[in-house]
Amino acid sequence: MRRSAWIFLAAILLPSLALAWMAVRSARDQQVIVEHQQAIICQDITDALAKRIQDQVENSRSTFVQTTDQLLEKSPSTQLLAMNFNRKLRNAWDLAEVGFAVDLRGLIYSPGPNDGLIARTFRDDNARFLSNRENVEVFAQRPSKAPKILSQAFDLQADAGQEQSAKDPNQPPSQQAVQQGQFPAQKVQIERQVVPQSNFGQSTASNTLPEESDFRKVIGTETSGTLARFLEDKLRIMVWYRPHDGSVVYGAQILQSRLADSFRPLLQSPDIKKNDTAISSGVEYSLAILDDRGKPIALSRPGFAADWKHPFAATEIGEALPHWEAALYPTDPKQLHRSAATLQLVLGLIVAVLVAAILLGGWLMASDVRRQMRLAKQQTDFVSNVSHELKTPLTAIRMFADMLSEGRVEERERQNKYLRIISAESARLTRLINNVLDFARMERGAPSPERRPCDLVEIVREVVSTCQPHLDAANVTLSLEIDAQELPVTGDPDALAQIILNLISNAEKYGGHEAVVRVSQQNGFGCVEVLDRGTGIPPKKKEVIFQPFHRLDDSLASGVTGSGLGLTLARRTAQAHGGNVTYSPRPGGGSCFTLTLPLSVPVKTQ
Ligand code: ADP
């Protein structure tokens, strides 16, 4: 048994558990791969949206250049346009909040001090920067997208012979300069507005870093560009343009609310939408454009709300709109966790069911092996018990027959006694052989002999009278109590007699010196009770004794012979006749075996 347990453990349980573990791991890896793939797709969407926004800013810059060229064409002189640029531009271009004109020496032509409150504030905020008297942190972008601020700034400084802060050792170096190896790397890090989940725990430092510069350095040798700067934590976006033939630079501070309005249609553009729905995991997403404070200024689904700081994927829009983000959110954030949790639950259930099935199979196997072993032992016991039971009566028969045939016993009474013993032992042999043959017949499933109407009372009387000599020889007193005149049943009288014989034989073997056979009629059933004053049956064993070959005590140890088939046959035969044989403890000690058989004709109690 222990060996089978080891084989089960090594050949079935451990490999199955290892397989289940590998399945769980591979499913989890699959999930991670799917999430990464999804993150890549989502990142592509936000990258595309960021690019569209950059293009939109670029378009605005182009429109500004065109508008300025038109104004220049219409204007009688450059000087005149420069003086009135704020007013003229605001009339001609709806994105302009303030228009400005400044020459490279730093002389500001427009807006004038009397152009209104916004213009005055603009002058206060930007005059020193525009007239190159102050270096400020700016994010600059040129159409070529080559960030040349410092390299050109150095050229300009060299040309102008001016003291510029870029050469000031106290000023921080630009990223470009650091990349070019001009400065030792410095850890300047600005955190992004958002922490995208698709980063999978990687850094969220912003790629858009400001440069220290004045206006002239920003312009360099370019003809137009955009620049952004933070003033008291508020972002200001400007476009500028220097016509080829002039020394005046025209510019505008952009009205951000209008610029934001121009982004909204981008979220509905078919290619972005198409990508949005291309994500195949069944999770729905929404796009948002976040401003420099991380607040949404445009949404692909109106009314959609989310934890804006934690998108699934996001892309920085870049220098044109520093700290702005194109972000993508799952429409139902719990859906992501739900699909992961569902997968884990399904896997867990599959593994649990597998393990339970393996354990159940193991347990069934083990109990079957145990049953087979018990059966094998019982059959071995049966062979030795039957041999023993055959030998005992045969020895007695042979001994007494020899004594009689050799004429060694002369008294008539002793001769009769020995003859009775020979007859009783032959009856015992017959009963044993009948039991074995009946059992074999039943196991084979052979048809039972034909049934006919018979009287149970008569059968009992006959069996008791047959047993009497044997009981007398064994010194067992048997009393017969009959409460019915006749009990008509339909059946095989020999088989029914064998049941009663087996029960009386057991009472003789295990029941002490006193036995009672009681015959009665109860609720349409004929009852034969065989009672004794023996040890009785322990409650736990009261059903087991009806199983084939089952004996409570070993024949050799107890000295009582038996095959373990008597009760099995008694019950099976009774059940085949529509009745049963049951055990109950006898009040006052001992056993009570009851045979019940359905009566073929109802009878009255006596
Ligand atoms: P056996 O040939 O061993 O008597 P049975 O099927 O007739 O086989 O009985 C099965 C077992 O039930 C017996 O071995 C015995 O232990 C127990 N048993 C049967 N009848 C009695 C009884 N009247 N009193 C006590 N134990 C009994």
Boltz pocket constraint, residues with backbone or C-beta under 6 A from the ligand:
constraints:
  - pocket:
      binder: B
      contacts: [[A, 502], [A, 503], [A, 506], [A, 507], [A, 510], [A, 511], [A, 532], [A, 534], [A, 535], [A, 536], [A, 537], [A, 545], [A, 547], [A, 550], [A, 551], [A, 552], [A, 553], [A, 561], [A, 562], [A, 563], [A, 564], [A, 565], [A, 566], [A, 567], [A, 568], [A, 591]]
      max_distance: 6.0
